[in-house]
Amino acid sequence: MPSDPRPEAPSGSTPLDAATAPADAPVRADTRDAPAAPFVKAKFDGLVLVCGQCEKRSSGPSKLTAKDARKSLKSALGAQRSRLRIVQSSCLGLCPKKSIAIAAAAQGTPALLAEVRNERELKAVAARLAGRSEPT
């Protein structure tokens, strides 16, 4: 059996040093002089992506734009908006006809995908994201 080419982790190291690193990942032998990880704490709990390419297609929605959808979601969510980040993205790959694709993801919950054709459907999506069963 070949020996592991990764260096031994120091006794006071964190579990992320050598124990959980993939076999081909470089592992630091000493973490005292290492810079901090590039990750930061997010100020939000989830992301809502509104496809910006849907409106540009010839088979896209005629009255609903991605910018308007984003603004409507922000206003409909109200106080819940602070825990969700709503952004316009490039193509999400859903490409629904006559509607805009919306995707929502948060840690610990399954991803939500929606095809929104009008303001009524947009309010239903906002209600679902806010945890309400019916739109107000």
C-alpha angles and dihedrals in degrees: 000000000000117000121248109263092208117102120250114266116242115253094251097047126122121252091254093066105075108336098068101026118111115253093250096045118103110248124205112231093203120034098183094087095035119111118248118272113272092239122107133190111267120229090218136057101217147009130238114197120199113196111238095190097061094075092051095057119094089235092049127113116295100210107022121076127191091241092052091046091052092049092047092051091050093051094042093051092054110170092007089064092084092066095048128059111213114200139166112240140184120262114327092197096241095101099184118190117252093357145079122249117232125186127188127189134176133167113273096015131087118257116264121216124190139180106212119196103167145005093273092058090045090056090050090053091049090050091052092049091049091051096249120132097218133031117254 
